[in-house]
Amino acid sequence: MLSVLTRAGQPLTSVRANIKLAISGGQNEPRDAIAGATWALLGHPDQLERVRNGSVSWLAAFEEYARWISPIGMSPRRVARDFLWRDVDLQAESRVFLMFGSANRDEDVFDRADEFDVTRNTSKAVSFGAGPHFCAGAAASRSLIAEVALPRLFDILPKLRINGDVPFGGWAFRGPVSMPVAWG
């Protein structure tokens, strides 16, 4: 990544910011998404059963969790040029924040947007961003979480259950602050 960004002529400040983002996103997002998706599935045993019996994929469960809670809650952006959007005048060089969690719960896009539903079509979710700001680690995240972590966790601990309150926190990286569980 360092080589590609440097060869592309990115300024050193941009290279540093992108490396920092890749490192922090590669650590925080999987942690939050694995714990959060586990919490969501344990809290919806009927949906967990659909995944366990193969009628819904682990990937579909992960994608729905990422839409529902959005482990990456927001992302700052710099306005490149003056822009009028509806009645909002955005000035060049000002900062705005894209709220993935809000977009992923847009009731004009998703029926029952506030409900967790592993059978939902999540193709319009922006959990990993979009366009030039699409997450470079999306494929790795999907593979790590949906093909390895979640199936393995529920296979190894089939009687896993929540054992207390699960508080959530964070804006940029959002997930369980603690997750008391029991098994056996």
N, C-alpha and C positions, 0 to 999 in steps of 0.2 A: 504494500500500500504506500509506504514511504517512497519507494522508487517511482511508482506510477505517478503519484501526485507531484513529486519533484520534477520528473521528466515532462510532465504536462505544463510546467511553468507556473504552478501555483505559488503564490507568495508564502514565505515561511510561516506567517501567522495562520494562514489557511491550512497549511500542511499540519501544523501543530494542533489546531482545533479539530481537524478530521481524525487524526490519530487518537487524540483524547476521546473523541466521541466513539470511535470504534472500540477502544478498550473498555470504556465505561458501559457502553451498550452491550458489549459482549459478555460482561459480567452481570450487570444488574437486570437486564431484560429477561434472560433465561431463568434466573433465580426467581424473579417475581412471577413470571408466567407459569413456571412449573408449580410453585406453591399455590398460586391463585387458581389455576385450572384444577388442581387437586381439590382445593377447597370447594370450588363450584360443583365439581362432579360428586363429591361426598355430600354436598348439600342438596343435590338433586338425584337421589338414588335411582329413580326411574330412568333418567337419562344416562347415568353411569351404566346401568344394565344394558341399554341399547348399544353402548360402545363395547362393553364386554362381550355381548353376544354377536357382535360383528354387523349389526344392522346399520350402525353409524360408525364411521372411522374415527380413530384417534385424532387425525388431522382436522376433521370437521369439528370435534369437540374443542380442540385447541383454537381453531379459527374463530369459533363462536365466543370462547372466553376472551380472546384478544379483542373482539368487537365489543363485547359486553363491558369489560372493565378497562381495556386499553392499558396494558403494562407500560407503554410509552404514552403518558397522558397529554403531553404538549411538547411543542418544539418551537423555539424562537426563529424568526425570519427577519431579514432586513428588506425593507421595501426598496426595490431597485429603481423605480421611477414614480413620479406623481401618478396617482391612480384614484379614480372616483368609483366606489362600489356602493350601489344603492345611494344612501345619503351620507356615506362616510368618505371623507376626503383623506386619503392616505398620502403622506408626503415622502418623497424620496429620502432615503437614508434613515427613516424612522424604523422602529422595531415593532413587530406584531408577533402574536403567538398563535400558532395553529393548535387548536384543542381537539386532538384525535378523539377523546372520550365523548365530546359533544357531537362531532360529526358522526361517530359510530352509533349514536343513539337518536339520530334524526328520524323523527316519526314520519316524515314524508318519504323516507327511503326504506325504513324497517318497520313492519307491523310489530306491535307489542315490543317496541325497542328496549324497554326496561326489563324484559324477561330474558332469562338464559334458556336457550333452546338449541340443542345440538343438531336439530334437523333443519335449522334456518339456512337459507342461501346467504352467505356472507360475501359474495363476490363484489359487492359495492362498498364494503368496509375499507377504511383507510388506516387500518391498524399498523401497517408498515409504511405509511406515507403514500406518495403517488408521484408520477412524472419524474423530473430530475432529482427529486428528493426522496425517491423510493429507497428503502433501507437496503444497503449493500449486504447485510447479513440475514435477510429474510429467509432465503433458502436454507441456510445453515440452522437458523432458529427453528424453522418448521421441522427439519429433519431431526435435530437434537431433541426437541420437545415431543413431537407427535410420533416419531418412529422409534425413539429410544427411551427417553425419561418417563413419560407417562405410562406406556405399556409395561415397562420394566417395574416401575414402582407398584402398580396395581397387581402385577403378577407375583412379585416377591411378598407383598403385604396385602393379601386379599381381604383381610378383615380390618383394614385401616379405617379409622373413624376420627372425626373431630372431637376433641375432648376439652372444650372451653370456647371462649370468645376469640374471634379472629379479627383484630383491628387492621384496617388498611391505612396506608399513608403514602405520601409522595405526590408530586405533580409531574416532574419530568419522568421519573421512574416510579410507577405505582404498583404496589403489591402488599401482601400481608406483612405487617411489622413483626408479628409472632404468630405461630400456628401450632397450638398445642394439639397433639394427636396421641392416639393409643392404637394398639393393634394386638391381635391374638385373642 
